Amino acid sequence: MTTLETQAVAWRDKAIVSFPFFCRRMKIRIKSDIAMEGETEGRLGDFVWNEAQWIIWFWMCQQMEQGVPIRLIILKARQFGVSTFFCAWLFWWMWRKTQIRCLIATQNKGTTLNAMMETMDRFYQSLPEGYRPTLRAKGADRVSKDEMYFDDRKSACIPVAADVKDAGRGDAFDLALCTEVAAYKGAKEFFGAFTPAMGRRADTSLVMESTAQPGWFWDRYKSGKRFKQSVFLPWSVCKSLYSRKLIVVKKNGKTVFRDAATDDLFSITAADKKEMAFLTRQHRIINDQIGRDLLGPVTPEQMAWWHYTCEAEYDGDEEWMMQEFPRDDISAFERSVRGVFKSVLPIVRASVEATLTDPAFDDALIGTVSCATLEDTLRESHQVSVDEDDDVNMTDEPGIAIFKFPKPGYVYTLGVDVADEMGTAADEDDAAFSVICVFCCNTREQVAEWRGSIDPHELGDVIAAVGYLYNTALANVEYNNMGITTIDRLTKYLEYPNRFRWPKFDEAGKLTKKEMWWTDVKTKQLVIGSLRHAIRHGLFIVRSPGLQEELTAYTLKNGTFAAGQGAYADRIMAAGLAWQAVEQTDYGMAQVLGAEPQSAKDNAEGQARRILASVQAGNIVTPPKQLPDEFDGEFGETQNIDDPWEAAMEFIH
């Protein structure tokens, strides 16, 4: 055996068991917008993984170590090479195994699908001679654009267009790559056709990847977060791709930068520093998720690239830039929706992010699901429990997020959107949710949010407890559908005293004897229009990331307000009802109307008061950038959290 043959055998033996090693021999075509220093557009270069590809690999390793099928839903920036990475993954499995069935799906047959099959052919040509599988066509030495079939291994990769009826139906695939899923017109029908027959062994994989667009993909991405299947890759993770070379210079005693290519001066503004801190925090979150210290702080070179690209390629349109190169997994969708609240989304984004940095929130108690980060904690809407081993267990129980505790003398309102029913919604696996939004009239901000799937009758008890906690807040509950059951419990049995009265819309300042809110076409317009106006003028400051998501997706179609596909609107209605109640409050003092609490009413108030005292007595307070040790957070320690945390959990039952 010659030296070359010996080397080829050694390569084969290692490549069979190591996917990263296998990829190093593969060749990819260099594109102008991802060419690194020393590379030329159009030539073939070594397949050296960038940071985004390493992150994906570590996510895959975690699922493989758990012995579960690989299921990933990837929201990403442009040109990260995700499709190339998974083409290599499919090719590797077909090369080293027999009887493997793979699928590659794009929106339609065209440039993208052809390019992916050309990538497969480049991988085929990269293999050492003697180790290339036999293709189906006799004497063929190149991979066809219509299929890749290894005849000696009986393994196949089938490219399909998602917009073709019954595409993928009837085949039992082991691995599937679906790219730009957000653009699929009939995504639900397409995935319903082939995923039921997909293998569910630990060595199978289904990957959906896309840039941001609202719809089916966004819904799948959000639901996948609960099962640790969703991967978000902000543009900044790929420092090797998205940086501009800068030269440090001194100007008037200050450090500035000069662009090495254009010779333009570039300086870091206060807004840039804030953005760099935000993205660096995203990097720490990703490092925690993958268990690797892979990503470092965001650099001035990266910010210079962002500004240059935004001006040169996106006409200075930051929303457009953020859609193609997202910084977070909510603002990425802002430009692509024609939403009712689109004009106020930048305001909402800033106020929600303030919950992570503003010292005013140092006393915040988060009683919702806590993942490894505060961002995920706030974004979810479920209860958290801690088992004996200090592991976090996620349940579907109701949960509350308290952004600010009540203050004596402050006036609060609460709006309640009552779910039509408990259980699963008609077209989704998620339960129908009721929501309570608490608003502070004095500070003009959302201070708490409760959300959960609960019996409408029992919801009345939760409203009373939350209301008494916030100085007997003025309650405005939607009357429609099951709301009548909630209102009956709240008024007749609990005798909650501070209740919204239906206004006389044709007589300013006059109220009727009717109570609570009835929603129809006209009154919904009033709720939505008033809330948008309040947000725009700083009269209603949003704190909930969940409300931010709903505002992003809320649309007006054919004269009808509706949640975006796969989205909810329960938080929006609750916030709107809380705002409608403000007009009936007195800012000077917290009103307590009616007789002293008695019987069931007394129990609800007493429970809330005891919980508040317990929470205030405990030392749970660290900056909201920190989490309890039991949540494996990255930001330090929290002491004495057990008692008040348990009290908060009791509070929502």
C-alpha positions in Angstrom: 0.0 0.0 0.0 1.4 3.4 -1.0 1.8 6.3 1.3 -1.2 8.1 -0.3 -3.3 5.0 0.0 -2.4 4.7 3.7 -3.3 8.3 4.3 -6.6 7.8 2.6 -7.5 4.8 4.7 -6.5 6.7 7.9 -8.7 9.6 6.8 -11.6 7.3 6.0 -11.4 5.6 9.4 -11.5 8.9 11.3 -14.0 10.6 9.0 -16.5 7.7 9.5 -16.7 8.5 13.3 -16.1 12.3 13.3 -18.3 14.7 11.5 -16.1 17.8 12.2 -13.1 15.9 10.8 -15.0 14.8 7.8 -16.0 18.4 7.0 -12.4 19.7 6.9 -11.8 17.9 3.7 -14.9 19.1 2.0 -14.9 22.1 -0.3 -17.4 24.9 -0.6 -17.7 27.8 -3.0 -16.7 31.2 -1.5 -19.3 34.0 -1.8 -18.5 37.6 -2.0 -20.5 38.5 1.1 -18.9 35.9 3.3 -15.4 35.9 1.9 -12.8 36.2 4.7 -9.4 37.8 4.4 -7.3 36.2 1.7 -10.3 34.4 0.0 -11.6 35.2 -3.5 -15.2 35.1 -4.5 -16.1 32.1 -6.7 -13.2 29.8 -5.9 -13.5 26.6 -3.9 -12.2 26.8 -0.3 -11.9 24.5 2.7 -15.1 24.0 4.7 -13.9 25.6 7.9 -16.7 26.1 10.3 -17.6 29.6 11.4 -19.0 30.4 14.9 -22.6 29.9 14.0 -21.9 26.4 12.6 -20.0 25.4 15.8 -23.0 26.6 17.9 -25.3 24.4 15.9 -23.0 21.5 16.3 -22.9 21.9 20.1 -26.7 22.0 20.2 -26.8 18.8 18.1 -24.3 17.2 20.5 -26.5 17.9 23.5 -29.5 16.2 21.9 -27.4 13.2 20.8 -25.9 12.9 24.3 -29.5 12.8 25.6 -30.3 10.0 23.2 -33.2 11.8 21.5 -33.8 12.5 17.8 -32.2 15.8 16.6 -35.0 18.4 16.2 -33.8 21.9 15.5 -35.7 25.1 14.6 -33.1 27.7 13.7 -33.8 31.5 13.4 -30.7 33.1 12.0 -29.1 35.9 10.1 -28.2 35.7 6.4 -25.3 33.7 5.0 -24.3 31.9 8.2 -23.8 28.7 6.1 -26.5 26.8 7.9 -27.8 25.1 4.8 -24.3 24.1 3.7 -23.6 22.7 7.2 -26.7 20.4 7.1 -26.1 19.4 3.5 -22.8 18.1 4.8 -24.6 16.4 7.6 -26.9 14.6 5.3 -24.1 13.7 2.9 -22.0 12.3 5.8 -24.7 10.0 6.9 -25.4 8.7 3.4 -21.6 8.2 2.8 -21.0 6.1 5.9 -24.3 4.2 6.2 -26.6 2.1 4.0 -30.4 2.5 3.5 -30.4 6.2 4.5 -33.3 8.3 3.2 -32.8 12.1 3.2 -35.0 15.0 2.2 -34.0 18.6 1.2 -36.9 21.0 1.0 -37.0 24.6 -0.3 -40.0 26.9 -1.1 -40.0 26.0 -4.7 -37.8 24.4 -7.4 -35.3 26.9 -8.5 -32.0 28.5 -7.7 -31.8 27.6 -4.0 -32.6 23.9 -4.6 -30.2 23.7 -7.5 -27.5 25.4 -5.4 -27.9 22.8 -2.6 -27.6 19.9 -4.9 -24.5 21.5 -6.4 -23.1 21.7 -2.9 -23.8 17.9 -2.6 -21.8 17.4 -5.8 -18.9 19.4 -4.5 -18.8 17.2 -1.4 -18.9 14.2 -3.6 -15.9 15.5 -5.7 -14.0 16.3 -2.4 -13.9 12.6 -1.4 -10.6 10.7 -2.0 -10.6 8.5 -5.1 -11.7 5.1 -4.2 -14.0 6.3 -1.5 -16.7 7.9 -3.6 -20.0 6.0 -3.6 -21.4 4.6 -6.8 -24.1 6.8 -8.4 -27.3 5.4 -9.9 -26.6 6.4 -13.5 -24.1 4.0 -15.1 -20.7 5.6 -15.3 -21.9 8.9 -13.7 -19.2 10.9 -11.9 -21.3 13.9 -10.8 -24.4 14.2 -8.6 -27.6 14.9 -10.5 -29.7 18.0 -9.7 -32.8 15.8 -9.4 -31.5 13.4 -6.8 -28.4 12.0 -5.1 -28.6 8.2 -5.0 -25.7 6.0 -3.9 -26.4 2.8 -5.6 -23.8 0.7 -3.7 -25.3 1.9 -0.3 -29.0 2.2 -1.4 -29.1 5.6 0.2 -30.9 8.5 -1.4 -31.3 12.3 -0.9 -34.5 13.6 -2.5 -34.9 17.4 -3.2 -38.4 18.6 -3.1 -40.3 21.9 -3.4 -42.7 22.6 -0.5 -45.2 24.3 -2.8 -45.7 21.1 -4.8 -48.8 19.1 -3.7 -48.0 16.0 -1.6 -44.2 16.8 -1.7 -42.4 14.2 0.5 -45.6 12.2 1.2 -45.2 8.5 1.3 -41.5 8.3 2.2 -40.1 7.5 5.6 -37.1 9.8 5.9 -34.3 9.5 8.4 -32.9 13.0 7.9 -34.6 16.2 6.6 -33.3 19.7 5.9 -36.0 22.3 5.3 -34.6 25.7 4.4 -36.3 29.2 4.5 -39.4 27.6 6.1 -41.0 31.0 6.8 -41.5 31.4 3.0 -43.5 28.2 2.6 -47.1 29.0 1.6 -48.6 25.8 2.9 -46.1 24.9 5.7 -48.6 23.2 7.9 -49.8 20.9 5.1 -46.3 20.2 3.9 -44.9 19.1 7.2 -48.1 17.2 8.0 -47.5 15.2 4.8 -44.1 13.7 5.7 -43.2 14.2 9.4 -45.6 11.6 10.7 -43.5 9.0 8.8 -40.1 10.3 9.8 -37.9 8.0 11.9 -37.8 8.8 15.6 -34.6 7.0 16.4 -31.9 8.9 18.2 -29.8 8.9 14.9 -32.5 10.8 12.9 -32.8 14.5 12.4 -35.3 17.1 11.3 -34.0 20.7 10.8 -36.0 23.8 9.9 -34.1 27.0 9.3 -35.2 30.4 8.2 -34.8 34.1 8.5 -37.6 36.0 10.2 -41.1 36.2 8.9 -44.3 35.9 10.9 -46.5 32.8 10.4 -46.2 29.1 10.8 -42.4 29.2 11.3 -42.6 31.8 14.0 -45.2 29.8 15.8 -43.1 26.6 15.6 -40.0 28.5 16.7 -41.8 29.8 19.8 -43.3 26.4 20.7 -39.9 24.7 20.2 -38.3 26.9 22.8 -40.2 25.0 25.5 -38.5 21.8 24.4 -35.0 23.3 23.8 -35.4 22.8 20.1 -35.2 26.4 19.0 -31.9 28.0 18.2 -31.5 31.8 17.7 -28.4 33.1 16.1 -28.0 36.9 16.2 -25.8 38.4 13.5 -23.0 39.2 16.0 -22.1 35.5 16.7 -20.1 35.4 13.5 -17.3 37.8 14.2 -15.2 36.1 11.5 -17.8 37.0 8.9 -19.3 40.3 10.0 -16.5 42.7 11.0 -14.7 45.6 9.3 -11.1 46.2 9.8 -10.5 49.4 11.8 -7.4 51.5 12.6 -7.3 53.1 16.0 -6.5 56.9 15.8 -6.5 59.8 18.3 -8.7 62.8 17.6 -8.9 65.7 20.0 -7.6 63.5 22.7 -10.3 60.9 22.1 -10.0 57.4 20.6 -11.8 57.0 17.3 -11.5 54.5 14.5 -10.7 54.8 10.8 -12.2 52.3 8.4 -9.3 50.5 6.7 -11.2 50.1 3.4 -13.0 53.5 3.1 -10.7 55.7 5.2 -13.9 57.1 6.9 -13.8 57.9 10.6 -16.0 55.8 12.9 -16.8 56.4 16.6 -18.7 54.4 19.1 -21.8 56.3 20.3 -23.7 55.8 23.5 -26.3 53.9 21.6 -23.6 51.6 20.1 -22.3 50.9 23.6 -25.8 49.9 24.8 -26.2 47.7 21.7 -22.8 46.1 22.3 -23.8 45.3 25.9 -27.1 43.8 24.8 -25.5 41.6 22.1 -22.7 40.6 24.5 -25.4 39.5 26.9 -26.9 37.4 24.1 -23.4 35.8 23.6 -23.2 34.8 27.3 -26.7 33.3 27.0 -25.6 31.2 24.0 -22.4 30.2 25.8 -24.5 28.9 28.7 -26.8 27.1 26.4 -24.1 25.2 24.5 -21.8 24.7 27.6 -18.8 26.3 25.8 -17.0 29.6 26.2 -17.2 30.2 22.4 -18.3 33.8 22.0 -16.7 36.9 23.4 -17.8 40.5 23.7 -19.0 42.4 20.7 -16.3 44.5 19.2 -16.1 48.0 17.6 -15.2 46.2 14.3 -18.5 44.4 14.4 -20.5 47.6 15.0 -18.6 49.3 12.2 -19.7 46.4 9.9 -23.4 46.8 11.0 -23.5 50.5 10.3 -21.7 50.2 7.0 -23.9 47.4 5.8 -27.1 49.1 6.9 -26.2 52.3 5.0 -24.7 50.6 1.9 -27.1 47.7 1.4 -30.3 48.6 3.2 -30.6 52.4 2.6 -30.2 53.1 6.3 -33.4 51.2 7.1 -32.6 49.6 10.5 -35.8 47.6 10.6 -35.0 46.0 7.3 -31.4 45.4 8.5 -32.7 43.8 11.7 -35.0 41.4 9.8 -32.0 40.1 7.7 -29.5 40.3 10.5 -31.5 40.0 13.7 -30.3 41.1 17.2 -33.0 39.2 19.0 -35.9 36.9 18.1 -38.7 39.5 18.4 -37.5 42.6 16.7 -36.4 40.4 13.8 -40.1 40.1 12.8 -41.0 43.8 13.2 -40.5 44.9 9.6 -42.0 41.8 7.9 -45.4 42.3 9.6 -48.0 44.9 8.6 -49.1 45.1 12.2 -51.5 47.5 13.9 -48.8 48.4 16.4 -45.9 48.5 14.0 -45.3 52.2 14.5 -44.8 51.8 18.3 -42.7 48.6 18.2 -39.3 50.4 18.7 -40.8 52.1 21.8 -42.0 48.8 23.1 -38.7 47.1 22.4 -36.8 49.7 24.4 -39.1 49.6 27.4 -39.1 45.8 27.6 -35.3 45.7 27.4 -35.2 48.2 30.3 -36.5 45.5 32.6 -33.1 43.9 32.3 -31.0 47.0 32.9 -33.0 49.6 34.8 -32.1 49.7 38.6 -35.8 50.5 39.2 -36.4 46.8 38.6 -33.9 45.5 41.2 -36.8 44.4 43.4 -38.6 42.5 40.7 -39.8 39.0 41.5 -40.2 36.8 38.6 -42.6 33.9 39.2 -42.7 32.5 35.7 -40.8 29.7 34.1 -37.1 30.4 34.5 -34.7 29.0 32.0 -31.0 29.7 32.1 -31.6 33.4 31.6 -33.8 36.2 32.7 -34.8 37.0 29.2 -36.3 33.5 28.8 -37.8 33.7 32.3 -39.8 36.8 31.4 -40.6 35.6 28.0 -42.3 32.4 29.1 -45.7 32.3 30.9 -45.7 29.2 33.0 -45.0 28.4 36.6 -41.6 27.1 37.8 -41.0 24.5 40.4 -37.8 23.3 42.0 -37.3 19.7 42.9 -35.1 18.2 45.7 -32.1 18.3 43.5 -32.5 22.0 42.7 -33.4 21.2 39.1 -36.0 23.4 37.4 -39.2 21.7 36.2 -41.5 23.4 33.8 -45.2 22.9 34.0 -48.3 24.2 32.4 -49.5 25.8 35.6 -50.5 29.5 35.7 -47.7 32.0 36.4 -47.2 35.6 37.3 -44.4 38.1 36.5 -44.1 41.0 38.9 -42.1 43.8 37.4 -42.6 46.2 40.3 -44.2 45.6 43.7 -47.1 47.7 44.8 -46.4 51.0 46.7 -48.7 52.5 49.3 -50.9 55.3 47.9 -50.3 54.3 44.3 -53.3 53.7 42.1 -53.5 50.6 39.9 -55.9 49.1 37.3 -56.0 45.6 36.0 -57.5 44.3 32.8 -58.6 40.7 32.3 -59.0 38.8 29.1 -60.8 35.5 29.9 -60.1 32.6 27.7 -63.1 31.2 25.8 -62.4 27.7 27.2 -59.9 25.6 28.9 -57.9 22.9 27.2 -56.4 22.9 23.7 -57.2 25.3 21.0 -58.8 24.0 17.8 -55.8 24.1 15.6 -52.8 24.1 18.0 -51.4 22.0 20.8 -51.3 25.0 23.2 -53.9 25.6 25.8 -56.2 28.7 25.7 -54.9 31.3 28.1 -56.5 33.9 30.4 -54.4 37.0 31.2 -54.4 39.7 33.9 -52.4 42.9 33.1 -51.7 45.2 36.1 -51.1 48.9 35.3 -49.8 51.7 37.6 -51.4 55.0 37.0 -48.7 56.9 38.8 -45.7 55.6 36.9 -47.7 54.9 33.7 -46.3 51.4 33.3 -47.2 47.8 33.3 -46.2 46.4 36.7 -47.3 42.8 36.6 -48.8 40.1 34.3 -50.5 36.9 35.2 -51.2 34.3 32.5 -52.4 30.7 32.6 -54.9 28.1 31.5 -57.5 28.0 34.3 -61.1 27.4 35.0 -63.0 30.7 34.5 -64.6 30.4 37.9 -61.3 30.0 39.6 -59.9 32.9 37.7 -62.1 35.1 39.8 -60.1 34.2 42.9 -56.9 35.0 41.1 -58.2 38.4 40.0 -59.2 39.2 43.6 -55.8 38.2 45.0 -53.9 40.2 42.4 -56.3 43.1 42.8 -55.9 43.3 46.6 -52.2 42.9 46.3 -52.1 46.0 44.2 -54.0 48.3 46.5 -57.4 47.0 45.5 -56.8 47.8 41.9 -59.7 48.8 39.7 -60.7 45.6 37.8 -61.9 45.6 34.3 -62.9 42.1 33.1 -64.1 41.3 29.6 -67.7 40.1 29.8 -67.8 38.1 26.6 -68.2 34.3 26.5 -66.8 32.6 29.7 -66.1 36.1 31.2 -69.6 36.1 32.7 -68.6 33.1 34.9 -65.5 34.9 36.1 -67.4 38.1 36.8 -70.1 36.2 38.7 -67.4 34.7 41.0 -65.6 38.0 41.5 -68.7 40.1 42.2 -71.4 37.9 43.9 -69.2 35.5 45.9 -65.9 37.4 46.5 -67.6 40.8 46.5 -64.5 42.5 45.1 -65.3 46.2 45.6 -63.4 48.2 43.0 -65.0 47.3 39.6 -65.1 49.0 36.3 -68.4 50.5 35.2 -69.6 50.7 31.6 -69.3 54.3 30.4 -71.9 56.3 28.5 -69.9 56.9 25.3 -72.2 59.7 24.2 -71.9 61.6 27.5 -68.4 62.4 28.7 -67.7 61.4 32.3 -71.1 59.6 32.7 -71.2 56.0 33.7 -74.0 53.4 33.5 -75.0 50.9 36.2 -73.6 48.1 34.1 -70.2 46.7 35.1 -67.2 45.4 33.2 -66.4 45.4 29.5 -68.3 44.1 26.5 -66.2 43.6 23.4 -67.7 44.0 19.9 -66.3 45.4 16.7 -66.6 49.0 17.7 -65.4 48.6 21.3 -62.4 46.5 20.2 -61.4 49.4 17.9 -61.6 51.7 20.9 -59.4 49.3 23.0 -56.8 48.8 20.3 -56.7 52.4 19.1 -56.5 53.8 22.6 -53.7 51.4 23.7 -51.6 52.2 20.6 -52.0 55.9 21.2 -51.0 55.5 24.9 -47.9 53.5 24.0 -46.9 56.0 21.4 -47.1 59.0 23.8 -45.5 57.2 26.8 -48.7 56.9 28.7 -48.6 53.1 28.8 -45.1 51.6 29.2 -44.9 47.9 28.2 -42.7 45.6 30.4 -43.8 42.1 29.3 -41.8 40.4 26.5 -44.9 38.3 25.9 -47.0 41.4 25.3 -44.2 42.6 23.0 -44.5 39.5 20.9 -48.2 39.8 20.6 -48.0 43.5 19.6 -45.5 42.6 16.9 -47.8 40.0 15.3 -51.2 41.8 15.7 -52.7 42.7 12.3 -55.7 44.3 10.7 -57.2 42.1 7.8 -60.2 43.2 5.8 -61.2 45.5 8.6 -60.9 42.9 11.3 -58.3 42.9 14.1 -56.6 39.5 14.5 -53.6 37.9 16.1 -50.9 36.8 13.6 -50.8 33.2 12.4 -49.8 31.0 15.4 -49.9 34.0 17.7 -52.2 35.1 20.6 -53.8 38.4 21.4 -54.9 37.8 25.0 -52.2 40.0 26.5 -53.1 42.8 24.2 -56.8 42.8 25.2 -55.8 42.6 28.9 -53.5 45.6 28.5 -56.1 47.5 26.6 -58.8 46.9 29.3 -56.4 48.0 32.0 -55.8 51.2 30.1 -59.6 51.8 29.6 -60.0 51.6 33.4 -57.5 54.4 34.1 -60.2 57.0 33.4 -62.3 55.8 36.3 -59.5 56.1 38.9 -58.4 58.8 41.3 -54.6 59.4 41.1 -54.5 61.0 44.5 -55.2 57.9 46.6 -56.0 54.3 46.3 -59.8 53.9 46.5 -61.3 51.0 48.5 -65.0 51.0 47.7 -67.7 49.2 49.6 -67.7 47.3 52.9 -64.8 45.7 54.7 -63.7 42.3 53.3 -65.7 39.4 54.6 -65.8 35.6 54.1 -64.4 34.4 50.8 -63.5 38.0 49.9 -61.5 38.3 53.1 -59.7 35.1 52.3 -58.5 36.4 49.0 -57.4 39.7 50.4 -55.7 38.1 53.4 -53.8 35.7 51.2 -52.5 38.5 49.1 -51.5 40.6 52.1 -49.6 37.6 53.7 -47.8 36.9 50.5 -46.7 40.5 50.1 -45.4 40.6 53.7 -43.5 37.3 53.2 -41.9 38.5 50.0 -40.9 41.8 51.4 -39.4 40.1 54.5 -37.2 37.8 52.4 -33.9 38.9 50.9 -34.6 37.8 47.3 -33.5 41.0 45.9 -30.5 41.1 43.5 -30.4 43.0 40.2 -32.7 41.4 37.6 -29.6 40.4 35.6 -29.2 37.7 38.3 -31.0 34.5 38.9 -31.2 32.0 41.8 -28.5 29.4 41.8 -31.1 26.7 41.1 -31.6 28.1 37.7 -28.0 27.7 36.6 -27.8 31.4 35.8 -24.7 33.2 34.7 -24.8 36.3 36.7 -24.1 35.4 40.3 -25.8 34.4 43.5 -29.2 35.1 45.1 -29.7 34.4 48.7 -32.8 33.6 50.9 -35.1 33.0 48.0 -36.8 29.9 49.1 -39.6 31.3 51.4 -40.7 34.2 49.3 -40.5 32.1 46.1 -42.7 29.4 47.6 -45.1 32.2 48.8 -45.3 33.5 45.3 -46.1 30.1 44.0 -48.9 29.7 46.5 -50.2 33.0 45.4 -51.1 31.9 41.9 -53.0 28.8 43.0 
